[in-house]
C-alpha cells in the first residue's frame, strides 16, 4: 500500500515518526508552513523556517525513503500581526523553488479584515507563479468561514480547480464540493475528523478530488492516521483502487498541478549543512563492551553540528 500524507508538519515530529510512517506505507508528504506556536517577532524568523522546509526536512525525510515537498505562505493566524505581514514581500523569491508545490496554508483563522487582505494577496501570488493553493478553513464558525473563503476564491485569478480547501467536515463538505475545489480532510485525535466520520463522508460524497491528511504537528496528533483511514476503508468495503485514489493519486494529481512534484527519493548526502543528525559514534563491534553502568569512552568526536 502506498500512501501520501498531503498535510503534515514534520518540523514538529521526530525521526522515529518518519521511520514509522515509512513502515506504514507513507512514501510522500507535503508540509505546509504554519505558525510557530508562539508569536514570531519579525519576517526573519519566517525565512529561516522556510529554508528549513526546503533543505533540512527533505534531508530528514529522504533518510527514510519519503519524498518531501512543502507549501509556503503567511499563515492566517499570523496575518493579524503587523510584525509578520512584511513576509509577503519576501514570498515571491521562495515560491520559485523546486520543492514548493503550492501556496499555503492561507485562509482564515478569526475572519478579520487583515486575513481578508492576506488571503486575496496570496491567491494572486499563486496565480502569478502558476501554483495551486492550500486553503485553511477556520476551526470556529466553519460554514461561515468556508463561505467567506469561497467568495474570495471566486473573486481571485485562481480557478477553483487549483484550490484545495482543507479541514472540511460534515458541515462544510457539500458547499465545498459544489464550488469545484478539491476537498481536504484532517483526521486528528479528539478534534477535527476521525476515521469513522471520514468513511461516512466518502460513502456520501465519493472519493473523487478528496484528500485525507493527518495534519500531525506538535499537538496531540498521529502521523499514522492516513494508514488508519486506509485500513478502515478496506474493512468497510471500499476497494483497493478507492484507497489508492484517495490516499495516493488524488494528492499526486493536486500537487502535480505545480509541475514540480517529484516522487523519486534520491539517496541523501551524508550531511546537510554539516549536520548528519547522528550523535556520537556507533559501537565498535570488535571492541570490549562497556561494563554495566559505564559509558563507552572510545566513541569518536561528535559529528558536525552536534
HELIX and SHEET records of a PDB file:
HELIX    1   1 UNK A   10  UNK A   12  5                                   3    
HELIX    2   2 UNK A   15  UNK A   24  1                                  10    
HELIX    3   3 UNK A   43  UNK A   54  1                                  12    
HELIX    4   4 UNK A   56  UNK A   62  1                                   7    
HELIX    5   5 UNK A   77  UNK A   80  5                                   4    
HELIX    6   6 UNK A   82  UNK A   85  1                                   4    
HELIX    7   7 UNK A   87  UNK A   94  1                                   8    
HELIX    8   8 UNK A  113  UNK A  128  1                                  16    
HELIX    9   9 UNK A  142  UNK A  155  1                                  14    
HELIX   10  10 UNK A  160  UNK A  162  5                                   3    
HELIX   11  11 UNK A  173  UNK A  179  1                                   7    
HELIX   12  12 UNK A  195  UNK A  205  1                                  11    
HELIX   13  13 UNK A  225  UNK A  235  1                                  11    
HELIX   14  14 UNK A  240  UNK A  244  1                                   5    
HELIX   15  15 UNK A  245  UNK A  249  3                                   5    
HELIX   16  16 UNK A  250  UNK A  256  1                                   7    
SHEET    1   A 8 UNK A   3  UNK A   5  0                                        
SHEET    2   A 8 UNK A  26  UNK A  32  1                                        
SHEET    3   A 8 UNK A  67  UNK A  72  1                                        
SHEET    4   A 8 UNK A 100  UNK A 107  1                                        
SHEET    5   A 8 UNK A 132  UNK A 136  1                                        
SHEET    6   A 8 UNK A 163  UNK A 166  1                                        
SHEET    7   A 8 UNK A 182  UNK A 186  1                                        
SHEET    8   A 8 UNK A 210  UNK A 213  1                                        
END                                                                             
